[in-house]
Amino acid sequence: MKDLLEVSDIMALLDGSDSTVRRLIDKGHLDAIRLTNRAPRRVRRDEMERYANSRKIPLDWSRIKK
């Protein structure tokens, strides 16, 4: 299982759009990191679980690429 999730993974987990996920990150609802200055943003698995649990959103981990 991935420890760092890409925006596309979060889109699949939340059944949301690219812009929705980026907005959640930009507004600070999801804490994201960049591995380098130009790398895409990633969200730690435990951060995604924290966000989902706080909003009572069930996560189906089978929806993301392994």
Summary of the structure (lengths in Angstrom):
residues: 66
radius of gyration: 11.0
end to end distance: 6.0
largest distance: 32.9
contacts: 157
relative contact order: 0.24
helix: 45%
strand: 15%
